[in-house]
Amino acid sequence: LADHGYDADEEIQMNGFFIAVGPDIKFHHKIETVDNIDLYPFILKLLDIPIPEKIDGKTSLLQFIN
């Protein structure tokens, strides 16, 4: 539990939101909840930086890049 007393995994109202817009992002796609750690490989790919082999983030968000 976090300091505020709510379990963010169980309380949908505790989730943040993520919006990505740009020339390399597929238009008008909605996705389910994503872990912040998974944004790392997504941003690396957008910036054309090689993604290290050993990272904690999953590359599932890369499907939303053109």
VEXZA-979566 format. One line per 5 residues: their letters; for each residue x, y, z of C-alpha. Coordinates in steps of 0.5 Angstrom, whole numbers. Layout:
<sites>
A> X:Y:Z  ...;
</sites>
This chain:
<sites>
LADHG> 0:0:0  2:7:-1  3:12:4  -4:15:2  -8:8:4;
YDADE> -10:6:-3  -7:0:-7  -6:3:-14  -7:-4:-17  -14:-5:-14;
EIQMN> -17:3:-15  -17:5:-22  -18:12:-20  -11:12:-17  -8:11:-24;
GFFIA> -5:16:-28  -6:18:-35  -2:17:-41  -3:21:-48  2:21:-54;
VGPDI> 2:25:-60  6:26:-66  8:24:-73  11:17:-71  5:15:-66;
KFHHK> -1:11:-69  -7:16:-69  -13:15:-65  -11:8:-61  -13:7:-54;
IETVD> -9:2:-49  -10:-1:-43  -7:1:-36  1:1:-37  6:1:-32;
NIDLY> 11:7:-32  17:2:-33  14:0:-40  15:8:-42  23:7:-42;
PFILK> 23:3:-49  18:7:-52  21:13:-51  28:10:-53  25:8:-60;
LLDIP> 22:15:-61  28:18:-60  32:13:-65  36:10:-59  38:3:-59;
IPEKI> 34:-1:-53  39:-4:-48  38:-12:-48  37:-12:-41  32:-7:-38;
DGKTS> 26:-8:-34  21:-5:-38  17:-9:-43  17:-7:-51  9:-8:-52;
LLQFI> 8:-1:-53  12:-1:-59  7:-3:-63  4:4:-63  9:7:-66;
N> 9:7:-74;
</sites>
